[in-house]
Amino acid sequence: MKYAFCFLLGLAVFACDSSDNLTASSWGGLNGKWVETGTRTDTLTFQSTDAVKLVTLGRGMEFRNGHWAPKSGSGPYEYKLEGGKISLYWLLSSLYVFKEYNFRQEADVIVIDNFFNSPSGPTLTFERVK
């Protein structure tokens, strides 16, 4: 658990890096923070550099096994976009496998298949935080 925390802390430091490294709208204008419209508690933060495309799922904390821990599915994902699909690889997984989900962006709204077992239903809608 402490290694996962250290990894997340390192990722947070990376996320605070200068926005000069972010690519422009070449990735569909996804960079930035998005909030799920149903619960308004889950967030996606897209960051793309020349080397890697990352999205971080923020779900808050829960008390589990006697400790406070991030809710299931939280953390960083590597992603690939292609033809109405997003492929996600959870970086905290020991198995390097991308899973594919339906995905579409319309201006400041994202609709994506439920990839983290949200109680909001089979598809999730996120809106850009301005």
C-alpha positions in Angstrom: 0.0 0.0 0.0 2.8 2.4 0.8 4.3 1.8 -2.6 1.1 2.7 -4.3 0.9 5.9 -2.2 4.5 6.8 -3.2 3.7 6.2 -6.8 0.6 8.4 -6.6 2.6 11.1 -4.8 5.2 11.0 -7.6 2.4 11.2 -10.2 1.0 14.2 -8.4 4.4 16.0 -8.6 4.5 15.1 -12.3 1.0 16.6 -12.8 2.1 19.9 -11.2 4.8 20.3 -13.9 4.6 23.2 -16.3 1.8 23.2 -18.8 4.4 24.0 -21.5 4.8 20.2 -21.9 1.1 19.6 -22.7 0.2 19.1 -26.3 -2.4 21.4 -27.8 -5.8 20.2 -28.9 -4.2 17.4 -31.0 -5.8 14.9 -28.5 -9.4 16.2 -29.0 -9.1 19.0 -26.5 -9.3 16.6 -23.6 -6.6 18.1 -21.4 -8.1 19.4 -18.2 -10.5 18.3 -15.5 -13.9 16.7 -16.0 -16.6 15.9 -13.4 -19.2 13.1 -13.7 -22.7 14.7 -14.0 -24.6 12.0 -12.0 -22.8 11.9 -8.6 -20.6 15.0 -9.1 -18.0 13.2 -7.0 -15.9 11.4 -9.7 -13.5 13.3 -11.8 -11.2 12.6 -14.8 -8.1 14.7 -15.3 -6.6 14.3 -18.8 -2.9 15.2 -19.3 -1.0 14.5 -22.5 2.7 15.0 -23.1 4.7 14.2 -26.2 5.6 10.8 -24.5 2.4 9.6 -22.9 -1.3 10.2 -22.6 -2.6 9.9 -19.0 -6.0 10.3 -17.4 -6.4 10.2 -13.6 -9.6 9.0 -12.1 -10.4 10.7 -8.8 -13.1 9.0 -6.7 -12.4 10.2 -3.2 -11.5 8.0 -0.2 -13.2 5.2 1.7 -12.5 3.4 5.0 -11.5 -0.1 4.0 -9.8 -2.8 6.1 -9.1 -0.4 9.0 -7.5 2.3 6.8 -8.5 5.2 4.6 -7.8 4.3 1.0 -8.7 5.6 -2.5 -12.0 4.2 -3.8 -11.7 1.2 -6.1 -10.6 2.2 -9.6 -9.0 5.5 -8.6 -5.6 6.4 -9.9 -3.8 6.9 -13.2 -4.6 5.3 -16.5 -2.7 5.4 -19.8 -5.1 5.9 -22.7 -5.4 5.6 -26.4 -8.2 7.0 -28.6 -9.3 5.5 -31.8 -12.6 5.4 -33.8 -15.1 6.1 -31.1 -13.3 4.0 -28.5 -10.9 4.7 -25.6 -8.5 2.0 -24.5 -7.5 2.3 -20.9 -4.6 0.6 -18.9 -4.7 1.2 -15.1 -1.1 1.9 -14.2 -1.6 0.4 -10.7 -2.3 -3.0 -12.3 0.4 -5.7 -12.6 -1.1 -6.9 -15.8 -0.2 -4.7 -18.9 -3.5 -5.0 -20.8 -5.6 -2.2 -22.3 -9.4 -2.5 -22.1 -11.6 -0.9 -24.7 -14.7 1.3 -24.0 -17.1 3.3 -26.1 -16.2 7.0 -26.0 -17.4 10.2 -27.5 -16.7 13.9 -26.9 -19.1 16.7 -27.8 -17.6 20.1 -27.0 -17.5 20.2 -23.2 -19.2 16.8 -22.6 -17.7 13.3 -22.6 -19.8 10.1 -22.7 -17.9 6.9 -21.8 -18.8 3.3 -20.8 -18.7 2.7 -17.1 -15.1 1.5 -16.6 -14.9 1.7 -12.8 -18.2 0.3 -11.6 -19.9 3.6 -10.8 -23.4 3.4 -9.4 -24.5 5.9 -12.1 -25.3 3.3 -14.7 -23.7 1.6 -17.8 -22.6 4.9 -19.4 -21.1 7.9 -17.6 -21.3 11.6 -18.7 -18.6 14.0 -17.7 -18.6 17.8 -18.2 -15.5 20.0 -18.4 -14.7 22.0 -15.2 -14.2 25.6 -16.2 
